């Protein structure tokens, strides 16, 4: 997970540095960018929070409990938490941008930092979705194998 974080941050900083993601153009959009970033961060953060909630609610299932006990879900949990934190900070910075008047340098820094954080939040979201799909596929495979064994050996009733 830390490698993903470093690569995403370095990548976004380079995109901003070489004006591929142009902070000046973003600032020209006015407050629209801030409102959009609040919406996007809220939705992505909400999905991540819901994913953790679903995972915790399924902890009583034997397979999920085993994955939890053997730390297979730690990366998923940590990346979800980091994604939620990135999105919450982005929302707070957007409200700060909308609420306070300050110098252009500070505004540029806020927008640049927001952009890095929202992209990092998206990276964590995509990573979590991929990891969750992998875990669900493994659980389904185990479930299908168990059904085949039960059919071969008859019902356990």
Secondary structure, 3 states (H helix, E strand, C coil): CHHHHHHHHHHHHHHHHCCCCCHHHHHHCCHHHHHHHHHHHHHHHHHHHHHHHHHHHCCCCHHHHHHHHCCCCHHHHHHHHHHHHHHHHHHHHHHHHHHCCCCHHHHHHHHHHHHHHHHHHHHHHHHHHHHHHHHHHHHHHHHHHHHHHHHHHCCCC
